[in-house]
Amino acid sequence: MGMDAVFRALADPTRRSLLDELFREDGQTLSALQGRLPMTRFGVMKHLKQLEEAGLVVTRRRGREKLHFLNPIPIRLVHDRWVSKYAEPWVAALSGIKDTLEAPMEKVFEIYIKTTPERLWEAITDTEMRSKYNFGCQVSSDWTLGSHYEQRTPDGTRVLGEGKNLEVDPPRRLVQSMTALWGEDVKAEGTSRVTWEIEPVGDSCRLTVTHDQLREGANDQLYGGWPMILSGLKTLLETGELLTTPGSLMYANPPAARGGR
């Protein structure tokens, strides 16, 4: 999705108010959002459509309801292009405040990548490619239905996460359970679920990552890294380069240089 569409969407105060509402509480219906704004239902629908076209909002059906989710990926791409070199420390601090205030049970992330479904699937499941955008972690599995997977530090001495491959449908859909193991605080959160969905769109792919089955008020470390991971994935497949924003390859660096998680 183009940067121009993102800036146009953010230029309108009503659309920013809608994003604020989803920032406050993710996964809202049209009726819930309309009830919080002095605007007709049709007016809210028009603004939501523009936000969807810019990639800032994604929707999911739950029975008869259509839920709207804030998608931070386009803003992350703006950050990676212009902000990260200068302001990563205070941006990270503000993000920490945001995450402290949120208590989602489900997070949805969407990004468009100029690549093929097969190449995108390879980038998700190949150990070497995955390490280039997944904080430097090594992710290993045989990627068969019901099989186990692990995320380890590059030297293999520390397990950072694990789970099972619940659905495997290459190159379209991968559903995994996820248990975070990099710290005692996230271990206590138990198991959640991550769904990767790949849809061809012209000469590109729409990748949607849904992280759900999170308890209300779950530790933000479980899902807070997705914008950087997916931004790094897009950068790798479209340019062959790696992100250089602080933390993007945190486990690829030696502990002394990293200073701990």
C-alpha positions in Angstrom: 0.0 0.0 0.0 1.4 3.4 -1.0 2.7 5.9 1.5 0.6 8.7 -0.1 -2.6 6.8 0.8 -1.4 6.5 4.4 -0.7 10.2 4.8 -4.0 11.1 3.1 -5.9 8.9 5.5 -4.1 10.3 8.6 -4.6 13.9 7.4 -8.3 13.8 8.4 -9.1 14.4 12.1 -12.2 12.1 12.0 -10.2 9.2 10.6 -7.5 9.8 13.3 -10.3 9.7 15.9 -11.4 6.3 14.5 -7.9 5.0 14.8 -7.8 6.4 18.4 -10.9 4.4 19.2 -9.4 1.2 17.8 -6.2 2.0 19.6 -8.2 2.2 22.8 -10.2 -1.0 22.1 -9.4 -3.2 19.1 -11.9 -5.3 17.2 -14.9 -3.0 17.2 -18.1 -3.2 15.1 -19.3 -0.3 12.9 -22.2 0.3 15.4 -19.8 0.6 18.3 -17.5 3.1 16.5 -20.5 5.1 15.1 -21.8 5.4 18.7 -18.7 7.2 19.8 -18.6 9.8 17.0 -21.0 12.7 16.2 -21.5 11.3 12.7 -24.0 9.3 10.7 -23.4 5.6 10.1 -22.8 6.3 6.4 -20.2 8.9 7.3 -18.3 6.5 9.5 -18.5 3.8 6.8 -16.9 6.2 4.3 -14.0 7.0 6.7 -13.4 3.4 7.6 -13.3 2.5 3.9 -10.5 5.0 3.3 -8.6 3.7 6.3 -9.0 0.1 4.9 -7.7 1.3 1.5 -4.7 2.8 3.2 -4.1 -0.5 5.1 -4.5 1.2 8.5 -7.6 -0.8 9.4 -8.4 -4.5 8.6 -11.6 -6.3 9.1 -12.6 -9.8 10.2 -16.0 -11.5 10.2 -17.2 -13.1 13.5 -20.5 -14.6 12.8 -22.8 -11.8 11.7 -20.5 -9.1 13.0 -17.7 -7.4 11.1 -14.9 -6.3 13.4 -12.4 -3.6 12.7 -8.8 -3.8 13.8 -6.0 -1.2 13.9 -3.2 -2.3 11.6 0.1 -0.6 12.6 2.2 -2.0 9.8 1.9 1.0 7.4 2.9 3.3 10.3 5.8 1.0 11.1 7.0 1.3 7.4 6.9 5.1 7.7 8.9 4.7 10.9 11.5 2.5 9.3 11.9 4.8 6.3 12.2 8.2 8.1 12.2 8.0 11.9 14.1 5.0 13.2 17.6 6.5 12.5 16.9 9.5 14.8 14.3 8.7 17.3 14.1 5.0 18.1 14.6 5.4 21.9 11.8 7.8 22.5 9.5 6.1 19.9 10.1 2.8 21.8 9.2 4.5 25.1 5.9 5.9 23.6 5.1 2.4 22.2 5.6 1.0 25.7 3.0 3.4 27.0 0.6 2.4 24.3 1.1 -1.3 25.0 0.6 -0.8 28.7 -2.8 0.8 28.1 -4.1 -1.9 25.7 -5.7 -5.2 26.6 -6.5 -7.0 23.4 -7.5 -10.6 23.0 -6.7 -10.6 19.3 -4.3 -8.7 17.0 -4.5 -8.6 13.2 -1.6 -7.4 11.0 -1.8 -7.0 7.3 0.9 -6.1 4.7 1.3 -6.2 0.9 4.6 -7.6 -0.4 5.7 -7.7 -4.0 6.5 -11.4 -4.3 5.0 -14.8 -5.2 3.1 -17.0 -2.7 5.8 -19.6 -3.0 8.6 -17.2 -2.3 6.7 -15.8 0.7 6.0 -19.2 2.1 9.7 -20.1 1.8 10.6 -16.9 3.7 8.2 -17.9 6.5 9.4 -21.5 6.8 13.1 -21.4 5.7 15.4 -21.2 8.8 18.0 -19.1 7.2 15.6 -16.6 5.6 13.5 -16.4 8.7 16.5 -15.4 10.8 17.1 -12.4 8.6 13.9 -10.6 9.7 12.8 -12.5 12.9 15.1 -10.8 15.4 17.9 -13.1 14.2 16.1 -16.2 15.7 16.5 -19.6 14.2 13.1 -21.2 13.6 13.2 -24.9 12.8 10.5 -27.5 11.9 9.7 -30.1 9.3 6.5 -28.0 8.6 4.1 -31.0 8.5 0.7 -31.1 10.1 0.9 -31.6 13.9 4.7 -31.2 13.9 6.7 -29.3 16.5 8.7 -26.1 15.9 11.2 -24.2 17.9 12.7 -20.7 17.9 16.3 -20.6 19.2 19.2 -18.2 19.5 21.7 -18.5 16.5 24.1 -20.6 18.7 21.3 -23.0 19.6 21.8 -22.7 23.3 18.6 -21.0 24.2 15.0 -21.8 23.3 13.0 -18.6 22.8 9.7 -20.1 21.8 7.9 -23.3 20.6 4.6 -24.7 19.5 2.8 -27.0 17.0 1.8 -26.6 13.4 -1.9 -26.9 13.6 -2.7 -26.3 9.9 -0.2 -26.5 7.1 -1.5 -25.5 3.6 1.4 -24.3 1.5 1.6 -21.7 0.1 -1.6 -20.3 1.5 -2.1 -20.8 5.2 -0.2 -21.8 8.3 -1.7 -22.0 11.8 0.6 -22.5 14.8 0.3 -22.6 18.5 2.8 -20.4 20.3 4.4 -20.6 23.7 6.9 -17.8 24.4 9.9 -18.9 26.5 12.4 -16.0 26.4 11.4 -14.7 29.9 9.6 -15.8 33.0 7.0 -13.1 32.5 6.0 -14.3 29.0 6.2 -18.0 30.0 3.4 -17.3 32.5 1.1 -16.3 29.6 0.7 -19.8 28.4 -0.2 -20.7 24.8 -1.6 -18.5 22.1 -2.2 -19.0 18.4 -0.7 -17.4 15.2 -2.3 -17.7 11.8 -0.4 -16.7 8.6 -2.7 -16.2 5.5 -1.2 -15.5 2.0 -3.5 -14.2 -0.8 -2.2 -13.4 -4.3 -3.1 -9.8 -5.4 -1.8 -9.0 -8.9 2.0 -9.2 -8.9 2.0 -9.1 -5.1 0.7 -11.0 -2.0 -1.4 -9.8 0.9 -0.1 -11.4 4.1 -2.4 -11.3 7.1 -1.0 -12.4 10.5 -3.6 -13.0 13.2 -2.4 -13.5 16.8 -5.3 -14.6 18.9 -6.3 -16.7 21.9 -4.5 -14.2 24.1 -5.8 -13.6 27.5 -7.3 -10.1 28.2 -4.4 -7.9 29.3 -1.8 -10.3 28.0 1.9 -9.2 28.1 2.5 -7.0 25.1 5.8 -8.7 24.4 3.8 -11.5 22.9 2.5 -9.5 20.0 4.4 -6.2 20.1 7.2 -7.4 17.7 4.9 -8.2 14.7 5.2 -4.8 13.0 9.0 -5.0 13.0 9.0 -8.6 11.9 6.6 -8.0 9.0 8.3 -4.8 8.0 11.6 -6.7 7.9 10.0 -9.5 5.8 8.8 -7.0 3.2 12.2 -5.3 3.1 14.0 -8.6 2.6 11.7 -9.9 -0.2 11.4 -6.7 -2.1 15.0 -5.3 -1.8 17.2 -8.2 -0.5 18.3 -6.0 2.4 17.9 -6.3 6.1 16.3 -3.8 8.5 18.9 -1.9 10.6 16.5 -0.4 13.2 17.6 -1.1 16.7 16.3 -4.5 17.9 15.5 -5.9 14.5 18.3 -8.4 14.8 18.6 -8.5 18.5 19.4 -12.2 18.8 21.9 -12.1 15.9 24.2 -9.9 18.0 26.4 -11.2 20.8 24.9 -10.7 24.4 27.6 -8.2 25.3 26.6 -6.0 22.4 22.9 -6.5 23.0 22.9 -5.7 26.7 20.1 -8.3 27.4 16.5 -8.4 26.3 
